[in-house]
C-alpha cells in the first residue's frame, strides 16, 4: 500500500511540473491593456479525504495558482508570505478572516479551496473574497469522477474563477456550456451561467451537463437519475455549520458527519439515503 501511494504521489508530482510548465502555452485571451492584472493569494486546500490523498494538498494549491496566473493573468502572492500571516496554519479561515487577510496582504483577492472525496469521486470547491468590502464573495466548484481527472478539474476551476472574477475570456473548450436559464433584463448576460440555483431545482430540472459550476456535488453516483452523475439525499432539518466525511465506525466505508449549532450527527450513506447512527450533543457555548 505504501509503495502504491508513493508511486501515485510521484506521478502526481510529475504531472504538476508538466502542468505548470505548459501552462503558459495557452494564456488567457484578454490582454493586459484590456484588464489590469489583479493580485491573488491562494490559501492551502482543506482536505476532506482519506489520509492517502494528503500528498495532493500542496499540488492542488500550486496548480490552481499557476492556472490563475496563466488563464486569468493574476499576480500570485508567494505562498510563504501568505502562510506567515495565517492565524492558525492548517485551519480553514472564516469569511471575515479571509477578508482581513486580503487587506493585510494588500491583495485584490484571496482564494480558499477544499477537496472532498467520497466514493472515489472528488469535488473541488473554491471561494473568492476581496479586500474590497463592496465585493460579494463568490463560490465555484469543479468535480472529478476519479483521481486521474483532478488536473483537468483544477484547470476548469481556474477558468470559471478567471472568467467570473478576473474578467478573462475562456476558450470554448475550457468551460463546458451550461443549461441556459432566464436572467433579469438588468443582469449582464456574460454572468448568467455563474448564478446559483436552488439545489432541488437543479436536481429536478437539469439534464445531462457538466460538473463545473457554483454549487458543490459532494456525493457522486454511478447510476442514472434526474441529473446523470449526481444523486440527492433526503432533505435534513438542521442548521448546517460543518460537514466532513470519514470512516467513523471502522467498517471500511466512508460515513457523512454533519454539525449544527448544538449537535454532531453521523450518517451511513445507503444508496441515496443518509441513515443516522450516532448523535453527539455539544455543550452550550458561553
TORPAKOL-534443 format. One record per residue: residue number from 0; residue in one letter; chain; x, y, z of N, C-alpha, C in turn. Coordinates in steps of 0.1 Angstrom, whole numbers, always signed. Layout:
BEGIN
  num  residu  chaine    n.u    n.v    n.w   ca.u   ca.v   ca.w    c.u    c.v    c.w
  NUM       A       A      X      Y      Z      X      Y      Z      X      Y      Z
...
This chain:
BEGIN
  num  residu  chaine    n.u    n.v    n.w   ca.u   ca.v   ca.w    c.u    c.v    c.w
    0       X       A     +8    -12     +0     +0     +0     +0     +9    +13     +0
    1       X       A    +20    +12     +9    +28    +24     +9    +35    +27     -4
    2       X       A    +39    +15    -11    +46    +17    -24    +36    +23    -34
    3       X       A    +24    +18    -34    +14    +24    -43    +12    +38    -41
    4       X       A    +10    +42    -28     +8    +57    -25    +20    +65    -30
    5       X       A    +32    +60    -27    +44    +68    -31    +45    +69    -46
    6       X       A    +41    +58    -53    +41    +59    -68    +31    +69    -73
    7       X       A    +19    +68    -67     +8    +78    -72    +13    +92    -69
    8       X       A    +19    +94    -57    +23   +108    -54    +34   +112    -64
    9       X       A    +43   +103    -68    +54   +107    -77    +48   +111    -91
   10       X       A    +38   +103    -95    +32   +105   -108    +24   +119   -107
   11       X       A    +18   +121    -96    +10   +134    -95    +20   +146    -95
   12       X       A    +32   +144    -89    +42   +155    -89    +47   +158   -103
   13       X       A    +49   +147   -110    +54   +148   -124    +44   +156   -132
   14       X       A    +31   +152   -131    +20   +159   -138    +20   +174   -134
   15       X       A    +22   +177   -121    +22   +190   -116    +33   +198   -123
   16       X       A    +45   +193   -124    +56   +200   -131    +52   +203   -145
   17       X       A    +47   +193   -152    +44   +194   -166    +32   +204   -168
   18       X       A    +23   +203   -159    +11   +212   -159    +16   +227   -158
   19       X       A    +25   +229   -148    +30   +243   -146    +38   +248   -158
   20       X       A    +46   +239   -164    +55   +242   -175    +47   +246   -187
   21       X       A    +37   +238   -191    +29   +240   -203    +18   +250   -201
   22       X       A    +16   +255   -188     +5   +264   -185     +6   +277   -193
   23       X       A    +18   +281   -197    +19   +294   -204    +17   +293   -219
   24       X       A    +14   +280   -224    +12   +279   -239     -1   +285   -243
   25       X       A    -11   +284   -235    -24   +290   -238    -28   +300   -228
   26       X       A    -23   +312   -228    -26   +322   -219    -40   +327   -221
   27       X       A    -45   +335   -211    -59   +340   -212    -60   +349   -223
   28       X       A    -72   +350   -229    -75   +358   -241    -73   +373   -239
   29       X       A    -78   +378   -228    -78   +393   -227    -63   +397   -225
   30       X       A    -60   +409   -230    -46   +414   -229    -45   +423   -217
   31       X       A    -33   +426   -213    -30   +434   -201    -36   +448   -203
   32       X       A    -37   +453   -216    -43   +466   -218    -58   +466   -215
   33       X       A    -64   +454   -218    -79   +453   -216    -82   +452   -201
   34       X       A    -75   +444   -194    -79   +441   -180    -66   +443   -171
   35       X       A    -66   +452   -162    -54   +453   -153    -52   +441   -145
   36       X       A    -40   +437   -143    -37   +424   -136    -41   +426   -121
   37       X       A    -47   +415   -116    -52   +415   -102    -42   +406    -94
   38       X       A    -40   +411    -81    -31   +402    -72    -40   +393    -65
   39       X       A    -35   +380    -64    -43   +369    -58    -35   +361    -48
   40       X       A    -40   +358    -37    -34   +349    -27    -42   +336    -26
   41       X       A    -35   +325    -29    -42   +312    -29    -38   +305    -16
   42       X       A    -48   +302     -7    -46   +295     +5    -44   +280     +4
   43       X       A    -38   +273    +14    -38   +259    +13    -51   +253    +12
   44       X       A    -53   +242     +5    -65   +235     +3    -69   +227    +16
   45       X       A    -81   +228    +20    -86   +219    +31    -89   +205    +25
   46       X       A    -84   +195    +31    -86   +181    +25    -96   +173    +33
   47       X       A   -108   +171    +27   -118   +162    +33   -117   +149    +25
   48       X       A   -107   +141    +28   -104   +129    +20    -95   +120    +29
   49       X       A    -94   +107    +24    -85    +98    +32    -71   +103    +33
   50       X       A    -64    +99    +43    -50   +104    +45    -41   +100    +34
   51       X       A    -44    +90    +26    -36    +86    +15    -36    +96     +4
   52       X       A    -45   +106     +5    -45   +116     -6    -39   +129     -1
   53       X       A    -33   +129    +11    -28   +141    +17    -17   +148     +9
   54       X       A    -10   +139     +1     +1   +144     -7     -4   +154    -18
   55       X       A    -17   +154    -21    -22   +163    -31    -24   +177    -27
   56       X       A    -24   +179    -14    -27   +193     -8    -19   +204    -14
   57       X       A     -6   +203    -14     +3   +213    -19     +2   +214    -34
   58       X       A     +0   +203    -41     -1   +203    -55    -13   +210    -60
   59       X       A    -24   +208    -53    -37   +215    -57    -35   +230    -56
   60       X       A    -29   +234    -45    -27   +249    -44    -18   +254    -54
   61       X       A     -7   +247    -57     +2   +252    -67     -4   +252    -81
   62       X       A    -12   +242    -84    -18   +241    -98    -28   +252    -99
   63       X       A    -37   +255    -89    -47   +265    -91    -40   +279    -92
   64       X       A    -30   +281    -84    -23   +294    -85    -16   +296    -99
   65       X       A    -10   +285   -104     -4   +285   -117    -14   +288   -128
   66       X       A    -26   +282   -127    -36   +283   -138    -43   +297   -137
   67       X       A    -44   +302   -125    -50   +316   -124    -41   +326   -130
   68       X       A    -27   +324   -128    -18   +333   -135    -18   +331   -150
   69       X       A    -19   +319   -155    -18   +317   -169    -32   +320   -176
   70       X       A    -43   +316   -169    -56   +318   -176    -62   +331   -172
   71       X       A    -59   +337   -161    -65   +349   -157    -56   +361   -156
   72       X       A    -43   +359   -159    -34   +370   -158    -31   +375   -144
   73       X       A    -34   +367   -134    -33   +371   -120    -18   +372   -115
   74       X       A    -16   +381   -106     -3   +382   -100     -4   +374    -87
   75       X       A     +3   +363    -86     +2   +354    -74    +11   +357    -63
   76       X       A     +6   +359    -51    +14   +362    -40    +22   +349    -35
   77       X       A    +34   +350    -32    +42   +339    -28    +35   +332    -16
   78       X       A    +35   +318    -17    +28   +311     -6    +34   +313     +7
   79       X       A    +48   +314     +8    +54   +316    +21    +50   +329    +28
   80       X       A    +48   +339    +20    +43   +352    +25    +29   +350    +31
   81       X       A    +21   +343    +23     +7   +341    +28     +7   +333    +40
   82       X       A    +14   +322    +40    +14   +313    +52    +19   +319    +65
   83       X       A    +28   +329    +63    +34   +335    +75    +23   +344    +82
   84       X       A    +13   +347    +75     +2   +356    +81    -10   +348    +85
   85       X       A    -11   +335    +83    -22   +328    +87    -23   +327   +102
   86       X       A    -34   +330   +108    -35   +329   +122    -33   +316   +128
   87       X       A    -37   +305   +121    -35   +291   +126    -33   +282   +114
   88       X       A    -21   +279   +110    -18   +271    +99    -26   +258    +99
   89       X       A    -32   +254    +88    -40   +242    +87    -54   +244    +90
   90       X       A    -58   +255    +96    -72   +257   +100    -79   +266    +89
   91       X       A    -90   +262    +83    -97   +270    +73   -101   +283    +79
   92       X       A   -100   +294    +71   -104   +307    +75   -119   +310    +73
   93       X       A   -125   +317    +83   -138   +322    +81   -138   +333    +71
   94       X       A   -149   +337    +66   -150   +347    +56   -144   +361    +61
   95       X       A   -147   +365    +73   -142   +377    +78   -127   +377    +80
   96       X       A   -122   +365    +83   -107   +363    +85   -100   +364    +71
   97       X       A   -107   +358    +61   -101   +359    +47   -101   +373    +42
   98       X       A   -111   +381    +45   -112   +395    +41   -101   +402    +48
   99       X       A    -99   +400    +61    -89   +407    +68    -75   +403    +63
  100       X       A    -73   +390    +59    -60   +386    +54    -57   +393    +40
  101       X       A    -68   +394    +32    -66   +401    +19    -62   +416    +21
  102       X       A    -68   +422    +31    -64   +436    +34    -50   +437    +40
  103       X       A    -46   +427    +48    -33   +427    +54    -22   +425    +44
  104       X       A    -25   +416    +34    -16   +413    +23    -15   +424    +13
  105       X       A    -26   +432    +12    -27   +443     +2    -30   +437    -11
  106       X       A    -38   +426    -12    -41   +419    -25    -55   +422    -29
  107       X       A    -58   +420    -41    -72   +422    -46    -81   +410    -41
  108       X       A    -76   +398    -42    -85   +387    -39    -77   +376    -31
  109       X       A    -84   +369    -22    -79   +357    -15    -88   +345    -20
  110       X       A    -82   +334    -23    -89   +322    -28    -87   +311    -18
  111       X       A    -98   +306    -12    -97   +294     -3   -103   +282    -11
  112       X       A    -97   +271     -8   -102   +259    -16   -103   +247     -7
  113       X       A   -110   +237    -12   -111   +224     -5   -113   +213    -15
  114       X       A   -109   +201    -11   -111   +189    -19   -119   +179    -10
  115       X       A   -130   +174    -15   -138   +164     -8   -139   +152    -16
  116       X       A   -135   +141    -10   -136   +128    -17   -146   +119    -10
  117       X       A   -154   +113    -19   -164   +103    -14   -168    +93    -24
  118       X       A   -166    +81    -21   -169    +70    -31   -161    +71    -44
  119       X       A   -148    +76    -43   -140    +76    -55   -141    +89    -63
  120       X       A   -152    +96    -61   -154   +109    -68   -149   +121    -59
  121       X       A   -145   +132    -66   -139   +143    -58   -146   +156    -63
  122       X       A   -148   +164    -53   -154   +178    -55   -143   +188    -51
  123       X       A   -140   +197    -60   -131   +208    -58   -139   +221    -56
  124       X       A   -138   +227    -44   -146   +239    -41   -136   +250    -38
  125       X       A   -140   +262    -43   -132   +274    -41   -141   +286    -37
  126       X       A   -137   +294    -29   -144   +307    -25   -134   +318    -27
  127       X       A   -139   +329    -33   -131   +341    -36   -136   +352    -28
  128       X       A   -128   +358    -20   -132   +370    -12   -122   +382    -16
  129       X       A   -126   +394    -13   -118   +405    -17   -115   +414     -6
  130       X       A   -104   +422     -7   -101   +432     +3   -111   +444     +2
  131       X       A   -119   +445     -9   -129   +455    -11   -142   +450     -4
  132       X       A   -146   +457     +6   -158   +453    +13   -171   +453     +4
  133       X       A   -171   +460     -7   -182   +460    -16   -183   +448    -24
  134       X       A   -172   +440    -25   -172   +427    -33   -180   +416    -26
  135       X       A   -189   +410    -34   -197   +399    -28   -189   +386    -30
  136       X       A   -186   +379    -19   -178   +367    -21   -185   +357    -31
  137       X       A   -177   +350    -38   -182   +341    -48   -177   +327    -46
  138       X       A   -185   +317    -49   -181   +303    -48   -181   +296    -61
  139       X       A   -172   +287    -63   -171   +280    -76   -167   +265    -73
  140       X       A   -170   +256    -82   -166   +242    -80   -163   +236    -93
  141       X       A   -156   +225    -92   -154   +216   -103   -154   +202    -97
  142       X       A   -156   +191   -105   -156   +178    -99   -148   +169   -108
  143       X       A   -144   +158   -102   -136   +148   -110   -142   +134   -106
  144       X       A   -145   +126   -116   -151   +113   -113   -141   +103   -107
  145       X       A   -128   +106   -109   -117    +97   -103   -105   +106   -102
  146       X       A    -95   +100    -95    -83   +108    -91    -75   +113   -103
  147       X       A    -74   +105   -114    -66   +109   -125    -73   +121   -133
  148       X       A    -85   +125   -129    -92   +136   -136    -90   +149   -128
  149       X       A    -83   +149   -117    -82   +161   -108    -75   +173   -116
  150       X       A    -65   +170   -123    -57   +181   -130    -67   +188   -140
  151       X       A    -75   +181   -147    -84   +187   -156    -95   +195   -149
  152       X       A    -99   +190   -137   -109   +197   -129   -103   +210   -124
  153       X       A    -90   +210   -120    -84   +222   -115    -83   +232   -126
  154       X       A    -80   +228   -138    -80   +237   -150    -93   +244   -152
  155       X       A   -104   +235   -151   -118   +241   -153   -121   +250   -142
  156       X       A   -117   +247   -130   -120   +256   -118   -113   +269   -120
  157       X       A   -101   +269   -125    -93   +281   -127   -100   +290   -137
  158       X       A   -106   +284   -148   -112   +291   -158   -125   +298   -153
  159       X       A   -133   +291   -145   -146   +297   -141   -143   +309   -131
  160       X       A   -132   +307   -123   -128   +318   -115   -122   +330   -123
  161       X       A   -114   +327   -133   -108   +337   -141   -119   +345   -149
  162       X       A   -129   +338   -154   -140   +344   -161   -149   +352   -151
  163       X       A   -152   +346   -140   -162   +352   -131   -157   +363   -123
  164       X       A   -143   +363   -120   -138   +373   -111   -127   +382   -118
  165       X       A   -119   +376   -126   -107   +383   -132   -111   +389   -145
  166       X       A   -122   +386   -151   -126   +392   -164   -120   +385   -176
  167       X       A   -114   +374   -175   -108   +367   -186   -119   +360   -195
  168       X       A   -115   +358   -207   -124   +352   -217   -119   +338   -219
  169       X       A   -125   +327   -214   -120   +314   -216   -123   +309   -231
  170       X       A   -114   +300   -236   -117   +293   -248   -130   +285   -247
  171       X       A   -136   +282   -258   -149   +274   -257   -148   +261   -250
  172       X       A   -137   +254   -252   -135   +241   -247   -131   +241   -232
  173       X       A   -127   +252   -227   -122   +252   -213   -133   +251   -203
  174       X       A   -144   +258   -205   -155   +257   -196   -167   +252   -203
  175       X       A   -172   +239   -200   -183   +234   -207   -196   +243   -207
  176       X       A   -203   +242   -217   -216   +250   -218   -225   +245   -207
  177       X       A   -233   +254   -202   -243   +250   -192   -257   +253   -197
  178       X       A   -267   +247   -190   -281   +249   -194   -284   +264   -192
  179       X       A   -290   +270   -202   -293   +284   -202   -305   +287   -193
  180       X       A   -304   +296   -184   -315   +299   -175   -319   +314   -178
  181       X       A   -332   +317   -178   -336   +331   -180   -331   +340   -169
  182       X       A   -326   +352   -173   -320   +361   -163   -327   +374   -164
  183       X       A   -327   +382   -153   -333   +395   -153   -327   +404   -163
  184       X       A   -335   +413   -169   -330   +421   -180   -318   +429   -176
  185       X       A   -317   +433   -164   -306   +442   -160   -293   +434   -157
  186       X       A   -294   +421   -158   -282   +413   -155   -273   +412   -167
  187       X       A   -260   +412   -165   -251   +410   -176   -252   +396   -181
  188       X       A   -255   +394   -194   -256   +380   -199   -244   +372   -197
  189       X       A   -232   +378   -197   -220   +370   -196   -219   +364   -182
  190       X       A   -226   +369   -172   -225   +363   -159   -237   +354   -156
  191       X       A   -246   +352   -165   -258   +344   -162   -254   +329   -158
  192       X       A   -244   +324   -165   -240   +310   -162   -234   +308   -148
  193       X       A   -231   +319   -141   -225   +318   -128   -235   +320   -117
  194       X       A   -248   +322   -120   -258   +323   -110   -260   +310   -102
  195       X       A   -263   +311    -90   -266   +299    -82   -281   +296    -81
  196       X       A   -284   +284    -85   -298   +280    -84   -300   +271    -72
  197       X       A   -313   +270    -67   -316   +262    -56   -312   +247    -59
  198       X       A   -305   +240    -51   -301   +226    -54   -313   +217    -58
  199       X       A   -325   +218    -52   -336   +210    -56   -340   +213    -70
  200       X       A   -340   +226    -73   -344   +230    -87   -335   +224    -97
  201       X       A   -322   +225    -94   -312   +220   -104   -314   +205   -106
  202       X       A   -315   +198    -94   -316   +183    -95   -329   +179   -103
  203       X       A   -340   +186   -101   -352   +181   -108   -353   +185   -122
  204       X       A   -346   +196   -126   -349   +201   -140   -337   +200   -149
  205       X       A   -324   +199   -144   -313   +199   -153   -310   +186   -159
  206       X       A   -308   +185   -172   -305   +173   -179   -290   +171   -179
  207       X       A   -285   +162   -188   -271   +159   -188   -263   +172   -190
  208       X       A   -253   +174   -183   -245   +186   -184   -232   +185   -177
  209       X       A   -224   +195   -176   -211   +195   -170   -212   +194   -155
  210       X       A   -200   +191   -149   -200   +191   -134   -190   +202   -130
  211       X       A   -192   +214   -135   -184   +225   -131   -194   +237   -130
  212       X       A   -194   +244   -118   -203   +255   -116   -202   +261   -103
  213       X       A   -213   +264    -97   -213   +272    -85   -218   +265    -72
  214       X       A   -222   +252    -73   -227   +245    -61   -220   +232    -61
  215       X       A   -217   +227    -49   -208   +215    -49   -216   +202    -49
  216       X       A   -213   +193    -59   -219   +180    -59   -210   +171    -51
  217       X       A   -213   +171    -38   -204   +163    -28   -205   +148    -31
  218       X       A   -217   +143    -34   -219   +129    -35   -222   +125    -49
  219       X       A   -213   +117    -55   -214   +113    -69   -220    +99    -70
  220       X       A   -227    +96    -80   -233    +82    -82   -230    +77    -95
  221       X       A   -230    +64    -97   -228    +58   -110   -241    +56   -117
  222       X       A   -252    +55   -110   -265    +52   -116   -270    +64   -122
  223       X       A   -280    +62   -132   -286    +74   -138   -298    +79   -130
  224       X       A   -300    +92   -130   -311    +98   -123   -315   +110   -130
  225       X       A   -322   +119   -122   -326   +132   -128   -315   +140   -134
  226       X       A   -303   +139   -127   -291   +145   -133   -280   +134   -133
  227       X       A   -276   +129   -145   -266   +119   -146   -253   +123   -138
  228       X       A   -248   +113   -131   -236   +115   -123   -238   +122   -110
  229       X       A   -251   +124   -106   -253   +131    -93   -265   +125    -86
  230       X       A   -264   +123    -73   -276   +118    -66   -279   +127    -54
  231       X       A   -291   +128    -51   -295   +137    -40   -301   +129    -28
  232       X       A   -297   +132    -16   -302   +125     -5   -315   +132     -1
  233       X       A   -322   +127    +10   -334   +133    +15   -330   +146    +21
  234       X       A   -339   +156    +23   -336   +168    +29   -335   +166    +44
  235       X       A   -326   +174    +51   -324   +172    +65   -327   +186    +72
  236       X       A   -334   +185    +83   -338   +197    +90   -328   +200   +101
  237       X       A   -318   +208    +96   -308   +212   +106   -301   +225   +100
  238       X       A   -295   +233   +109   -288   +245   +105   -273   +241   +104
  239       X       A   -269   +237    +91   -256   +231    +89   -245   +241    +91
  240       X       A   -236   +238   +100   -224   +246   +103   -211   +239    +98
  241       X       A   -211   +226    +96   -199   +220    +91   -203   +206    +86
  242       X       A   -194   +201    +77   -196   +187    +71   -183   +181    +68
  243       X       A   -182   +168    +70   -169   +161    +67   -173   +147    +64
  244       X       A   -163   +139    +58   -165   +125    +55   -153   +117    +61
  245       X       A   -156   +105    +65   -146    +96    +70   -152    +84    +76
  246       X       A   -143    +74    +78   -148    +61    +84   -149    +62    +99
  247       X       A   -161    +66   +103   -163    +69   +118   -164    +56   +126
  248       X       A   -171    +46   +121   -173    +34   +129   -163    +22   +125
  249       X       A   -153    +25   +117   -143    +15   +114   -148     +3   +105
  250       X       A   -159     +5    +97   -163     -6    +89   -157     -6    +75
  251       X       A   -148     +3    +73   -141     +4    +59   -149    +13    +49
  252       X       A   -161    +18    +53   -169    +26    +44   -169    +41    +49
  253       X       A   -168    +50    +40   -169    +64    +44   -183    +68    +49
  254       X       A   -183    +75    +60   -195    +80    +66   -196    +95    +64
  255       X       A   -208   +101    +66   -210   +115    +64   -213   +121    +78
  256       X       A   -205   +131    +82   -207   +137    +95   -211   +152    +93
  257       X       A   -222   +156   +100   -227   +170    +99   -228   +176   +113
  258       X       A   -226   +189   +114   -228   +196   +126   -237   +208   +125
  259       X       A   -246   +209   +135   -253   +222   +135   -249   +230   +147
  260       X       A   -257   +239   +152   -252   +247   +163   -250   +240   +177
  261       X       A   -257   +229   +178   -257   +222   +191   -253   +207   +191
  262       X       A   -254   +201   +179   -252   +186   +178   -243   +183   +166
  263       X       A   -236   +171   +167   -229   +165   +156   -236   +152   +153
  264       X       A   -239   +150   +140   -246   +138   +135   -237   +130   +126
  265       X       A   -238   +116   +128   -231   +107   +119   -241    +99   +111
  266       X       A   -238    +97    +98   -248    +90    +89   -240    +80    +81
  267       X       A   -247    +68    +79   -243    +59    +68   -249    +64    +56
  268       X       A   -242    +63    +44   -248    +66    +31   -252    +53    +24
  269       X       A   -265    +50    +24   -270    +38    +17   -277    +43     +4
  270       X       A   -271    +40     -7   -276    +44    -20   -277    +60    -19
  271       X       A   -289    +65    -20   -290    +80    -19   -297    +84     -6
  272       X       A   -296    +76     +4   -303    +80    +17   -292    +80    +28
  273       X       A   -293    +90    +36   -285    +91    +48   -292    +85    +60
  274       X       A   -286    +75    +67   -291    +69    +78   -283    +72    +91
  275       X       A   -290    +79   +100   -283    +84   +112   -280    +72   +121
  276       X       A   -267    +72   +126   -263    +61   +135   -257    +66   +148
  277       X       A   -254    +79   +149   -248    +85   +161   -251    +99   +162
  278       X       A   -253   +104   +174   -255   +119   +176   -248   +122   +189
  279       X       A   -240   +133   +188   -233   +138   +200   -238   +153   +202
  280       X       A   -243   +155   +214   -247   +169   +218   -235   +176   +224
  281       X       A   -233   +188   +218   -222   +196   +223   -226   +205   +234
  282       X       A   -217   +209   +243   -220   +218   +254   -223   +232   +249
  283       X       A   -232   +239   +255   -235   +253   +251   -223   +262   +253
  284       X       A   -222   +270   +243   -210   +280   +243   -214   +292   +252
  285       X       A   -204   +296   +260   -207   +308   +268   -206   +321   +261
